[in-house]
């Protein structure tokens, strides 16, 4: 039986990044991923992701220069990006490129579906997977990384006492984009449109994100019984894209909070969506998945070098130290401002403020809270308070 230093289950941004980093360090790593799976995703990546993970220009299908926030009463507020852009990727090609990069750097990439994990008589870890031809294969490993999504089988089997992250369901349609402004006055190929309207999403938001020749039009919600497909159909009508050609569509759960524990203290650790590493309020996941994947890869490498399984726990500590405050702030934002259309109307009104726009973009682009300009933070705080208490005009 083959035995690897590490097996990574799941080849999305988190798993592919972990496998790539480990392979570059000479680790004998197997990257196992199901064929044909594409996660519904707006596809936005900030400059920090492009820099930290060496993402080439050819992977960017669009460069966004502004965002438009649209309130329940259809009031639109534009938030231009000063001196920068947000890159857009298509997950169908981007994830594939990440997996191919990992393979080119030495990872043993295989297409197959994880079935189960078990231990032999010496308590050594083994996993069984099924190939695309239906063959069952069992391999051994010193360490196992679960990067297999919000409903992770690795988490369920390897850390059975750890509660999975709460999640929203997301559904989007990739459609052919308008070729010019003359075809659709509502659409701008350099602008992301975000709809904060209860009829499109009672507890999250809907979006239209440009992807070059195509566009992602989607919605997320945790409310059971709410029809995401009907909401997207309604959004198509609102955005004058009802007749746009459908290229493909996807749906999946999106986690909204890091889980309490990422490892079993011995030889299993989870990352990405399996670990709950998606930003609240925004639902942003690509950068955080790759950052989380890198941190988990570093923790496994340290465990391999030292033989100390306690190193696995450093991944979660490192992630929360760097991004925990941002997640906390975004969680509060989602709790307060997504609670009904009256609050959403006030939230979009706040987005008109230049201090809010500047601090929002600086935090998003660089993935850290902006500590400079304390007076700007104070002004934003009191404006937020005024809107929350209903003292400000909408």
Secondary structure, DSSP 8 states (H G I E B T S, - for coil): --EEEEEEE--SHHHHHHHHHHHHTT--EEEEE-TT-------EE-HHHHHHTT--GGG-SEEE-EEEEE-TT--EEEEE-TT--EEE--HHHHHHHHHHHHHHTT-EEEEEEEEEEEE-TT--EEEEEEETTS-EEEEEEEEEEE---TT-HHHHHHSTTS----EEEEEEEEEE--SSTTT-TT--TTEEEEE--TTT-SSS-EEEEEETTEEEEEEEE--TT--HHHHHHHHHHHTT-TTS-EEEEEEEEEE-S--S--B-SSSEEE-GGGGT-S-TTT---HHHHHHHHHHHHHHHHHHHHH--GGGGGHHHHHHHHHHHHHHHHHHHHHHHHTSSHHHHHHHHHHTT-HHHHHHHHHHHHHTS---S-HHHHHHHHHHHHHHHTT-S--
